[in-house]
């Protein structure tokens, strides 16, 4: 299967679960060091690209935080032979996640591996974002093209916020509960080092998120090519900005954060700015013609809905991950599929073209986030 774009603003309908983690466990085996990397402009661009690569890891948004574990926990995927009621019924790693029975050791120990992997991969990417931010903040801007430093710094701040937001939603208790207000189960990490960072409450974390995103918004508004029309010589700043944490992706993320907090006017304002810019950005809704489009190898080319992108990652192996979970297995009954009972919750009508895409056999998955999420 051809390269597929994972759209990162998928809203996971999952029950949040608790966990704790040792920061020492998530530092990268081959740590990024300051020596040589941050001596010139290209080093900063390489470091920024490295964060996107880490986010696309199989344990993070490459698989488990998009098309696999979180969808299982959110009860959107089903497997005919799996039980959602009896946690002792051993259906391998799937059943432990589906029944929120995280202490269970299944046949392959993959429940613990999946959860631990998401934590480590996410904080690994955060650590590298922090190192980039730290060096950008003390670097003389004159080594960059005018405006370029602000673009890189804005992206890094927003990526740090993006990942922390998902960590909050995954590992903190539900926000509107009493536990969600008081329990402290994840740290908001703002440094690269091995120093221990105490965990924070959901309100504290949301405060940090809002602060990072406000800084990113201000840095990107008049410097990001997608919002300002500026051009740069650096390849990473000339490439398709919808595959980077661009200005409008920041505004879309702000809308989600404000909505999560219950600040509806701020959420509305942020969302409407993105919606208002959609046509000019070439963002539009998927059509039946798009779903049927194939390349010379008869591979579907638009099943990741690129025309609806606000922000995405390119994951070379995603096609293989979908293939192994959704279209292969020892039998038809061991394949993941969208639960038919969930269709009314995901789609406004039975005529929604995405239902047709889901029902194709073998399943052709459209992992999407579009302007619907902002309305």
C-alpha positions in Angstrom: 0.0 0.0 0.0 1.3 3.5 -0.9 2.4 6.0 1.7 -0.5 7.1 3.7 -0.9 10.3 5.7 -2.1 9.9 9.3 -4.2 12.9 10.3 -3.3 13.8 13.8 -6.5 15.5 14.9 -8.5 12.4 15.1 -10.9 12.6 18.1 -10.5 9.4 20.1 -13.7 8.4 21.9 -11.9 6.4 24.6 -12.1 6.0 28.3 -9.1 7.5 29.9 -6.9 5.3 31.9 -4.4 5.9 34.6 -0.7 5.2 34.5 2.5 6.4 35.9 5.9 6.5 34.2 9.5 7.0 35.1 11.0 9.9 33.1 14.3 8.0 33.0 12.6 5.3 30.9 11.6 7.6 28.1 14.9 9.2 27.2 16.1 8.2 23.7 18.8 5.6 23.5 20.8 7.7 21.1 20.3 11.2 22.6 20.4 14.3 20.6 23.3 16.4 21.8 24.0 20.1 21.3 27.5 19.6 19.9 27.5 20.4 16.2 23.7 20.1 15.7 22.9 23.6 16.6 25.9 25.4 15.1 24.0 26.4 12.0 20.6 26.9 10.5 20.4 23.5 8.9 21.0 21.8 12.2 17.8 23.3 13.6 15.8 22.2 10.6 17.2 18.7 11.0 16.2 18.7 14.7 12.7 19.8 13.8 12.3 17.1 11.1 13.5 14.6 13.7 10.5 15.4 16.0 8.1 14.6 13.2 9.9 11.3 12.6 9.6 10.4 16.3 5.9 11.3 16.3 5.5 8.9 13.3 6.9 6.0 15.3 4.8 2.9 15.4 4.2 3.2 19.1 2.9 6.8 18.7 0.9 8.3 15.8 2.4 5.8 13.3 0.0 3.2 14.6 -1.0 2.7 18.2 -2.2 6.3 18.8 -4.2 6.4 15.6 -5.3 3.2 13.9 -4.8 0.6 16.6 -4.7 0.7 20.4 -6.6 3.9 21.1 -9.4 2.9 18.6 -9.7 -0.5 20.4 -9.9 1.2 23.8 -12.5 3.7 22.3 -14.7 0.7 21.3 -14.7 1.8 17.6 -13.1 -1.4 16.4 -14.4 -4.9 17.0 -13.2 -8.4 16.5 -15.9 -11.0 16.2 -14.3 -13.6 18.5 -13.3 -11.1 21.2 -15.4 -10.6 24.4 -16.0 -7.1 25.7 -17.4 -8.5 29.0 -15.2 -11.2 30.4 -11.6 -10.0 30.8 -10.4 -13.5 31.5 -11.3 -14.6 28.0 -8.0 -14.6 26.3 -8.2 -13.0 22.9 -4.6 -11.9 23.0 -3.6 -8.2 23.3 -6.9 -6.9 21.8 -9.1 -8.1 24.6 -7.0 -6.6 27.4 -7.3 -3.1 25.7 -10.9 -3.5 24.7 -12.0 -4.4 28.3 -9.6 -1.9 30.0 -8.1 -4.8 31.9 -4.6 -3.4 31.7 -3.0 -5.6 34.4 -3.8 -8.8 32.5 -0.8 -10.5 30.9 -2.1 -11.8 27.6 -0.5 -14.3 25.2 2.0 -11.8 23.9 2.2 -9.2 26.8 1.2 -6.6 24.2 -1.3 -4.7 26.4 1.5 -3.4 28.6 3.8 -3.1 25.6 1.3 -0.9 23.8 0.6 1.4 26.7 4.2 1.7 27.7 5.2 2.3 24.1 2.8 5.2 23.7 4.1 6.8 26.8 7.8 6.4 25.9 7.4 7.4 22.3 5.4 10.5 23.1 7.7 11.8 25.8 10.7 11.0 23.6 9.3 13.3 21.0 8.5 15.9 23.7 12.1 15.7 25.0 13.5 16.4 21.6 11.1 19.3 21.1 12.3 20.7 24.4 15.9 20.6 23.4 15.1 22.4 20.1 13.1 25.0 21.9 15.8 25.6 24.5 18.5 26.1 21.8 16.2 28.3 19.7 15.5 30.6 22.6 19.1 31.3 23.2 20.3 31.4 19.6 21.1 34.6 17.8 18.3 34.9 15.2 20.8 36.3 12.7 21.9 32.8 11.7 18.4 32.3 10.2 16.6 33.8 7.3 14.3 36.6 8.6 11.3 35.0 10.2 12.5 31.4 9.9 13.5 31.1 13.5 10.0 32.1 14.6 8.5 29.4 12.3 10.7 26.7 13.8 10.1 27.8 17.4 6.3 28.1 16.8 6.2 24.6 15.3 8.2 23.1 18.2 6.1 24.8 20.9 2.9 23.6 19.2 4.1 20.1 18.8 5.0 19.9 22.5 1.5 21.1 23.3 -0.1 18.7 20.8 1.5 15.6 22.3 1.0 16.7 25.9 -2.7 17.2 25.1 -3.0 13.6 24.0 -1.1 12.4 27.0 -3.6 14.3 29.2 -6.5 12.7 27.4 -5.0 9.2 27.6 -3.6 9.1 31.1 -5.5 11.6 33.2 -9.0 10.8 34.6 -11.9 12.4 32.6 -11.6 16.1 33.0 -15.1 16.9 34.2 -14.9 14.5 37.1 -13.6 15.4 40.5 -10.6 13.1 39.9 -9.9 14.9 36.7 -9.6 18.2 38.5 -7.3 16.9 41.3 -5.3 13.8 40.3 -1.8 14.3 38.9 -0.7 11.5 36.6 1.4 13.1 33.9 4.1 15.7 33.9 4.2 18.7 31.5 7.8 18.4 30.5 9.6 21.5 29.3 13.2 20.5 29.5 15.4 17.9 27.8 17.3 16.7 30.8 16.9 13.7 33.1 15.6 15.8 36.0 12.4 14.6 37.5 9.4 16.6 36.7 6.4 16.3 39.1 3.1 15.4 37.6 0.4 18.2 37.3 -3.3 18.3 37.5 -5.4 18.6 34.4 -6.1 22.3 35.0 -2.4 22.9 35.4 -1.6 21.0 32.2 -4.2 22.9 30.3 -2.7 26.1 31.5 0.7 25.1 30.1 -1.0 24.0 26.8 -2.7 27.4 26.4 0.5 29.2 27.1 2.5 27.2 24.5 -0.2 27.6 21.9 -0.6 31.3 22.4 3.2 31.7 21.9 3.1 29.5 18.8 0.1 31.4 17.4 1.9 34.7 17.7 5.2 33.4 16.3 3.6 31.8 13.3 0.9 34.2 12.2 3.1 36.6 10.3 5.9 34.2 9.5 4.4 30.9 8.4 4.1 30.7 4.6 0.6 29.2 4.9 -0.8 32.3 6.7 1.6 35.1 5.7 2.6 34.2 2.2 6.3 34.6 3.1 8.8 32.4 1.2 12.1 30.9 2.5 15.1 29.2 1.0 15.1 26.3 3.4 13.5 23.2 2.0 11.6 22.3 5.1 9.9 25.7 5.1 9.1 25.5 1.4 7.5 22.0 1.5 3.8 21.4 1.9 2.8 23.2 5.1 -0.3 21.1 5.7 2.2 18.3 6.7 3.7 20.6 9.3 2.3 22.1 12.5 1.3 25.3 10.7 -0.5 28.4 11.9 -4.0 27.0 11.1 -3.1 23.7 12.7 -2.3 25.6 15.8 -5.6 27.5 15.7 -7.4 24.1 15.2 -5.6 22.7 18.2 -6.5 25.7 20.2 -10.2 25.2 19.3 -9.9 21.6 20.6 -8.2 22.6 23.8 -10.6 25.5 24.6 -13.6 23.1 23.8 -12.1 20.6 26.2 -11.9 23.3 28.9 -15.4 24.4 28.3 -14.3 27.9 27.0 -16.7 27.8 24.1 -16.3 31.4 22.8 -12.6 31.0 22.5 -13.0 27.6 20.8 -15.6 29.1 18.4 -13.3 32.0 17.4 -10.3 29.7 16.8 -12.4 27.2 14.8 -14.0 29.9 12.6 -10.7 31.3 11.6 -9.7 27.9 10.3 -13.0 27.4 8.6 -12.9 30.8 7.0 -9.5 30.1 5.6 -10.3 26.6 4.3 -11.2 27.5 0.7 -8.1 29.6 0.2 -6.0 26.7 1.6 -7.5 24.3 -0.8 -9.3 22.4 2.0 -12.6 20.8 0.9 -14.7 17.8 1.7 -14.1 14.3 0.3 -16.2 13.2 -2.7 -17.2 9.9 -4.2 -14.8 10.6 -7.1 -12.0 11.0 -4.6 -12.7 7.7 -3.0 -12.6 5.9 -6.3 -9.4 7.5 -7.5 -6.5 5.0 -8.1 -3.0 5.2 -9.3 -1.3 3.2 -12.1 -0.9 0.3 -9.7 -4.7 0.3 -8.9 -4.0 1.6 -5.4 -6.5 4.0 -3.9 -4.8 7.4 -3.6 -7.2 9.4 -1.5 -8.3 7.2 1.3 -6.4 9.3 3.8 -8.5 12.3 2.7 -5.6 14.6 1.9 -7.9 17.3 0.6 -9.3 17.7 4.1 -5.9 18.0 5.8 -5.2 20.7 8.3 -2.1 18.9 9.6 -0.7 15.4 9.1 2.3 13.1 9.3 3.6 11.0 6.5 4.1 7.4 7.7 5.7 5.1 5.1 4.7 1.9 7.0 1.1 2.8 7.8 -0.2 0.8 4.9 1.5 -2.3 6.2 0.1 -1.7 9.7 -3.4 -1.4 8.4 -2.9 -4.4 6.2 -1.8 -6.6 9.1 -4.6 -5.5 11.5 -7.6 -4.9 9.2 -7.1 -7.2 6.1 -5.1 -10.2 7.2 -5.2 -12.7 10.1 -5.8 -16.4 10.6 -9.4 -15.9 9.7 -12.0 -13.3 8.8 -13.1 -13.2 12.4 -9.7 -12.0 13.6 -9.7 -8.8 11.6 -10.5 -5.5 13.1 -13.5 -3.7 11.6 -15.5 -0.6 12.5 -18.5 -1.7 14.6 -21.7 -1.2 12.7 -23.4 0.1 15.8 -21.0 3.0 15.8 -21.9 4.2 12.3 -24.7 6.6 13.5 -22.3 8.1 16.0 -19.6 8.8 13.4 -21.7 9.8 10.4 -24.6 12.2 10.0 -26.6 9.9 7.7 -26.5 6.5 6.2 -25.7 8.2 2.9 -22.3 9.5 4.2 -19.7 8.3 1.6 -17.3 7.3 4.4 -19.6 4.4 5.4 -19.2 3.0 1.9 -15.4 3.3 2.3 -15.4 1.4 5.6 -17.6 -1.3 4.3 -15.4 -2.3 1.3 -13.8 -5.7 1.6 -10.9 -5.8 2.1 -11.4 -2.8 4.4 -9.9 0.4 2.9 -9.5 2.7 5.9 -10.0 6.4 5.6 -8.3 7.9 8.7 -9.6 11.4 8.6 -9.9 14.7 10.3 -11.7 17.5 8.5 -13.6 20.6 8.9 -16.5 18.6 10.4 -14.5 18.5 13.7 -14.5 22.3 13.8 -18.2 22.8 13.3 
